[in-house]
Amino acid sequence: NGYFTYILLNTDNMLSKIGRTKNISNRINSIKRDSATENIHLISLKSIDIEGYLHNLMKDKNVYGEWFKLDYKDVSFIVDDNDFDYKNKELFNLYILKHNG
């Protein structure tokens, strides 16, 4: 279907967005504009559409819309258990610092 599933992190509020798109660069730029911040970063990317599955899996962590209050363990579980193609190690380290610091 041509969709990628992504996880983004807003480092202003430490909320994560789980979504899908056909063009990750355009999507990130759109979210930056809509959120009025440049602090939106790609955590992870998978080359198939599992957005609905992940929304359901993390429904207890939902804050609003597609934004979730995820901790390091949540993100690690999502990314590792679902074999994501890309993982931003620097942001994973930031999660550890924010949630254990």
Backbone as ProteinMPNN parsed JSONL, in Angstrom:
{"seq_chain_A": "NGYFTYILLNTDNMLSKIGRTKNISNRINSIKRDSATENIHLISLKSIDIEGYLHNLMKDKNVYGEWFKLDYKDVSFIVDDNDFDYKNKELFNLYILKHNG", "coords_chain_A": {"N_chain_A": [[0.813, -1.217, 0.0], [2.156, 1.145, 0.153], [2.523, 2.742, 2.42], [4.243, 4.066, 5.273], [4.789, 3.355, 8.672], [5.227, 5.465, 11.419], [6.986, 6.743, 14.29], [7.048, 9.603, 16.091], [8.699, 12.093, 18.085], [7.902, 14.75, 20.188], [9.966, 16.903, 21.55], [9.477, 19.036, 23.187], [7.281, 18.502, 24.852], [7.499, 15.842, 25.34], [5.75, 14.029, 24.171], [4.654, 11.401, 22.065], [4.019, 10.656, 18.655], [2.138, 8.411, 16.854], [1.829, 7.375, 13.656], [0.94, 7.228, 10.126], [2.213, 7.425, 6.801], [2.9, 8.325, 3.386], [5.011, 9.833, 2.663], [7.538, 10.6, 4.57], [9.2, 12.843, 5.126], [7.711, 15.104, 4.246], [5.523, 14.778, 5.955], [6.616, 15.106, 8.535], [7.438, 17.798, 8.365], [4.928, 19.013, 8.034], [3.706, 18.414, 10.503], [5.418, 19.801, 12.208], [4.804, 22.441, 11.431], [2.037, 22.503, 12.118], [2.211, 22.062, 14.864], [3.624, 24.19, 15.712], [6.352, 24.124, 16.362], [9.813, 23.31, 16.078], [10.777, 21.115, 17.213], [10.229, 18.37, 16.613], [10.846, 15.055, 16.116], [12.032, 12.192, 14.338], [11.606, 9.043, 15.624], [11.357, 6.342, 14.966], [10.81, 4.115, 12.172], [8.815, 2.166, 10.014], [8.355, 0.066, 7.229], [5.788, -0.766, 6.567], [2.189, -0.539, 6.983], [1.117, -0.356, 10.126], [-0.274, 1.218, 11.796], [-2.953, 1.373, 12.947], [-3.018, -0.959, 14.5], [-0.952, -0.359, 16.359], [-2.013, 1.95, 17.576], [-4.203, 0.82, 18.896], [-2.857, -0.969, 20.563], [-1.502, 0.77, 22.285], [-3.509, 2.253, 23.486], [-4.191, 2.917, 26.141], [-2.303, 4.76, 26.787], [-2.846, 6.98, 25.382], [-3.055, 10.455, 24.772], [-4.205, 12.545, 23.262], [-5.827, 12.529, 20.085], [-3.53, 11.287, 17.818], [-1.429, 11.294, 19.535], [0.674, 10.205, 22.139], [1.578, 9.38, 25.511], [4.336, 7.993, 25.957], [6.732, 5.848, 27.435], [10.223, 4.914, 27.714], [10.27, 2.096, 27.768], [7.836, 1.45, 26.52], [8.231, 2.462, 23.89], [10.5, 1.029, 23.115], [9.453, -1.574, 23.179], [7.453, -1.402, 21.169], [9.031, -0.826, 18.87], [11.016, -2.868, 18.816], [9.535, -5.271, 19.058], [7.973, -5.184, 16.822], [9.728, -5.111, 14.782], [10.899, -2.721, 13.557], [12.233, -0.805, 10.837], [14.009, 1.31, 11.081], [15.727, 2.958, 13.682], [16.195, 5.595, 15.874], [18.878, 6.049, 17.667], [19.911, 8.072, 19.289], [17.617, 9.46, 20.172], [16.402, 7.435, 21.626], [18.194, 7.276, 23.736], [17.682, 9.785, 24.86], [15.058, 9.396, 25.785], [15.611, 7.562, 27.835], [17.129, 9.169, 29.605], [15.211, 11.198, 30.235], [13.2, 9.727, 31.505], [14.43, 8.385, 33.529], [15.931, 10.121, 34.87]], "CA_chain_A": [[0.0, 0.0, 0.0], [3.044, 2.292, 0.07], [2.574, 3.529, 3.646], [5.199, 3.839, 6.345], [4.352, 3.671, 10.032], [6.299, 6.217, 12.071], [6.842, 7.246, 15.648], [7.736, 10.88, 16.238], [8.774, 12.618, 19.444], [7.925, 16.189, 20.404], [10.826, 17.042, 22.728], [8.949, 20.1, 24.053], [6.368, 17.938, 25.85], [7.81, 14.402, 25.41], [4.669, 13.214, 23.633], [5.008, 10.675, 20.843], [2.945, 10.517, 17.674], [2.162, 7.192, 16.044], [1.049, 7.672, 12.463], [1.342, 6.601, 8.865], [2.371, 8.38, 5.718], [3.634, 7.857, 2.21], [6.193, 10.683, 2.54], [7.874, 10.955, 5.948], [9.739, 14.214, 5.213], [6.577, 16.041, 4.166], [4.689, 14.62, 7.15], [7.296, 15.752, 9.668], [7.343, 19.251, 8.166], [3.541, 19.39, 8.286], [3.475, 18.346, 11.946], [6.156, 20.93, 12.789], [3.99, 23.636, 11.192], [0.799, 22.407, 12.905], [2.538, 22.1, 16.288], [4.359, 25.442, 15.935], [7.653, 23.833, 16.957], [10.778, 22.561, 15.269], [11.254, 20.02, 18.054], [9.574, 17.117, 16.242], [11.943, 14.214, 15.642], [11.706, 10.818, 13.986], [12.161, 8.017, 16.503], [11.434, 5.055, 14.296], [10.073, 4.022, 10.914], [8.605, 0.807, 9.502], [7.912, 0.193, 5.842], [4.412, -1.231, 6.34], [1.181, 0.192, 7.758], [0.589, -1.01, 11.332], [-0.711, 2.324, 12.639], [-4.143, 1.013, 13.713], [-2.602, -1.952, 15.487], [-0.194, 0.314, 17.407], [-2.951, 2.804, 18.319], [-4.964, -0.057, 19.789], [-1.918, -1.508, 21.53], [-1.111, 1.817, 23.238], [-4.685, 3.102, 23.742], [-4.18, 3.395, 27.524], [-1.3, 5.823, 26.88], [-3.263, 8.055, 24.476], [-3.316, 11.756, 25.379], [-5.211, 13.101, 22.344], [-5.578, 12.203, 18.683], [-2.504, 10.266, 17.604], [-0.33, 11.607, 20.448], [0.712, 9.275, 23.255], [2.604, 9.565, 26.554], [5.055, 6.724, 25.968], [8.049, 5.862, 28.06], [11.252, 4.175, 26.99], [9.874, 0.689, 27.628], [6.779, 1.385, 25.498], [8.809, 2.681, 22.566], [11.36, -0.124, 22.834], [8.585, -2.706, 22.882], [6.852, -1.186, 19.847], [10.048, -0.872, 17.817], [11.684, -4.167, 18.767], [8.569, -6.351, 18.864], [7.408, -5.076, 15.477], [10.837, -5.138, 13.839], [10.975, -1.478, 12.792], [13.372, -0.738, 9.93], [14.92, 2.388, 11.474], [15.61, 3.374, 15.079], [17.069, 6.719, 16.188], [19.493, 5.703, 18.956], [20.058, 9.292, 20.091], [16.348, 9.727, 20.84], [16.203, 6.397, 22.638], [18.981, 7.712, 24.893], [16.948, 10.899, 25.466], [13.969, 8.778, 26.547], [16.169, 6.989, 29.066], [17.461, 10.278, 30.485], [13.998, 11.887, 30.695], [12.364, 8.877, 32.334], [15.19, 7.825, 34.639], [16.795, 11.165, 35.387]], "C_chain_A": [[0.84, 1.257, 0.0], [3.157, 3.133, 1.317], [3.716, 3.096, 4.543], [4.494, 4.134, 7.658], [5.524, 4.364, 10.714], [5.946, 6.486, 13.528], [7.689, 8.505, 15.716], [7.748, 11.269, 17.711], [8.795, 14.132, 19.402], [8.736, 16.395, 21.68], [10.429, 18.219, 23.612], [8.108, 19.505, 25.183], [6.553, 16.428, 26.053], [6.616, 13.518, 25.034], [5.13, 12.596, 22.319], [3.794, 10.548, 19.945], [3.167, 9.229, 16.897], [1.27, 7.462, 14.842], [1.525, 6.882, 11.265], [1.381, 7.657, 7.78], [3.023, 7.687, 4.533], [4.927, 8.647, 2.026], [6.56, 11.223, 3.917], [8.408, 12.38, 6.077], [8.63, 15.248, 5.183], [5.729, 15.978, 5.425], [5.327, 15.294, 8.353], [7.202, 17.262, 9.548], [5.938, 19.755, 8.443], [3.234, 19.404, 9.79], [4.222, 19.473, 12.656], [5.364, 22.223, 12.62], [2.752, 23.632, 12.087], [1.056, 22.54, 14.398], [3.269, 23.382, 16.685], [5.659, 25.195, 16.704], [8.523, 23.099, 15.948], [11.218, 21.289, 15.984], [10.451, 18.736, 17.873], [10.639, 16.247, 15.569], [11.464, 12.798, 15.37], [12.403, 9.86, 14.939], [12.388, 6.742, 15.714], [10.506, 5.019, 13.093], [9.99, 2.564, 10.492], [7.943, 0.912, 8.142], [6.582, -0.493, 5.546], [3.472, -0.483, 7.278], [0.659, -0.671, 8.904], [0.079, 0.036, 12.317], [-1.897, 1.933, 13.527], [-3.834, 0.016, 14.814], [-1.881, -1.278, 16.652], [-1.074, 1.252, 18.221], [-3.731, 1.968, 19.323], [-4.075, -0.599, 20.906], [-1.6, -0.493, 22.637], [-2.283, 2.709, 23.662], [-4.722, 3.646, 25.169], [-3.202, 4.548, 27.736], [-1.664, 7.034, 26.016], [-3.573, 9.323, 25.253], [-4.396, 12.477, 24.58], [-4.826, 12.721, 20.926], [-4.617, 11.037, 18.539], [-1.285, 10.483, 18.49], [-0.461, 10.775, 21.714], [1.811, 9.664, 24.24], [3.289, 8.215, 26.737], [6.359, 6.88, 26.726], [9.002, 4.997, 27.237], [10.843, 2.724, 26.752], [8.795, 0.515, 26.565], [7.368, 1.468, 24.1], [9.711, 1.507, 22.181], [10.528, -1.34, 22.452], [7.989, -2.58, 21.479], [7.876, -1.45, 18.746], [10.663, -2.265, 17.688], [10.713, -5.297, 18.449], [7.997, -6.356, 17.443], [8.475, -4.898, 14.407], [10.881, -3.9, 12.936], [12.276, -1.419, 12.011], [14.435, 0.262, 10.374], [14.655, 2.733, 12.935], [16.64, 4.457, 15.35], [17.645, 6.501, 17.593], [19.649, 6.916, 19.864], [18.763, 9.611, 20.843], [16.011, 8.66, 21.869], [16.986, 6.755, 23.902], [18.295, 8.87, 25.608], [15.772, 10.381, 26.297], [14.483, 8.238, 27.874], [16.489, 8.093, 30.051], [16.218, 10.939, 31.071], [13.209, 11.046, 31.686], [13.106, 8.252, 33.502], [16.021, 8.886, 35.363], [16.197, 11.934, 36.502]], "O_chain_A": [[0.293, 2.351, -0.141], [3.833, 4.162, 1.289], [4.105, 1.928, 4.573], [3.691, 5.063, 7.74], [6.667, 3.919, 10.61], [4.783, 6.459, 13.932], [8.887, 8.482, 15.435], [6.904, 10.821, 18.486], [9.591, 14.735, 18.682], [8.255, 16.097, 22.774], [10.995, 18.385, 24.693], [8.204, 19.941, 26.33], [5.841, 15.814, 26.849], [6.49, 12.395, 25.522], [5.895, 13.197, 21.566], [2.675, 10.355, 20.42], [4.246, 8.992, 16.354], [0.083, 7.748, 14.999], [2.38, 6.001, 11.364], [0.666, 8.657, 7.84], [3.614, 6.614, 4.661], [5.835, 8.202, 1.324], [5.964, 12.194, 4.382], [8.094, 13.06, 7.054], [8.61, 16.166, 6.002], [5.265, 17.009, 5.913], [4.644, 15.982, 9.111], [6.915, 17.941, 10.533], [5.775, 20.824, 9.031], [2.571, 20.319, 10.28], [3.701, 20.043, 13.615], [5.261, 23.014, 13.557], [2.449, 24.632, 12.738], [0.218, 23.072, 15.126], [3.501, 23.624, 17.869], [6.019, 25.969, 17.59], [8.032, 22.37, 15.085], [11.952, 20.478, 15.419], [10.047, 18.098, 18.845], [11.252, 16.651, 14.581], [10.603, 12.271, 16.075], [13.629, 9.86, 15.053], [13.458, 6.135, 15.775], [9.547, 5.786, 13.003], [10.964, 1.819, 10.596], [7.07, 1.754, 7.931], [6.281, -0.772, 4.386], [3.911, 0.132, 8.25], [-0.131, -1.592, 8.695], [0.006, -0.216, 13.52], [-1.849, 2.142, 14.739], [-4.335, 0.138, 15.932], [-2.162, -1.586, 17.811], [-0.906, 1.347, 19.437], [-3.898, 2.371, 20.474], [-4.496, -0.676, 22.06], [-1.448, -0.871, 23.798], [-2.06, 3.817, 24.152], [-5.239, 4.741, 25.386], [-3.267, 5.237, 28.754], [-0.897, 7.993, 25.924], [-4.268, 9.282, 26.269], [-5.379, 12.96, 25.143], [-3.644, 12.604, 20.603], [-4.85, 9.948, 19.063], [-0.222, 9.92, 18.229], [-1.543, 10.649, 22.288], [2.843, 10.21, 23.85], [2.877, 7.4, 27.563], [7.008, 7.925, 26.662], [8.63, 4.432, 26.208], [11.047, 2.187, 25.663], [8.826, -0.446, 25.796], [7.052, 0.656, 23.231], [9.68, 1.049, 21.039], [10.863, -2.053, 21.506], [8.017, -3.531, 20.698], [7.616, -2.205, 17.809], [10.812, -2.781, 16.581], [11.03, -6.185, 17.657], [7.59, -7.398, 16.93], [8.166, -4.573, 13.26], [10.899, -4.015, 11.711], [13.303, -1.923, 12.465], [15.618, 0.089, 10.082], [13.505, 2.795, 13.371], [17.827, 4.264, 15.088], [16.965, 6.746, 18.59], [19.531, 6.795, 21.083], [18.802, 9.988, 22.014], [15.391, 8.963, 22.888], [16.494, 6.56, 25.013], [18.322, 8.934, 26.837], [15.523, 10.88, 27.395], [13.857, 8.437, 28.915], [16.154, 7.973, 31.23], [16.171, 11.212, 32.27], [12.61, 11.588, 32.615], [12.484, 7.65, 34.377], [16.718, 8.593, 36.334], [16.829, 12.849, 37.03]]}, "name": "protein", "num_of_chains": 1, "seq": "NGYFTYILLNTDNMLSKIGRTKNISNRINSIKRDSATENIHLISLKSIDIEGYLHNLMKDKNVYGEWFKLDYKDVSFIVDDNDFDYKNKELFNLYILKHNG"}
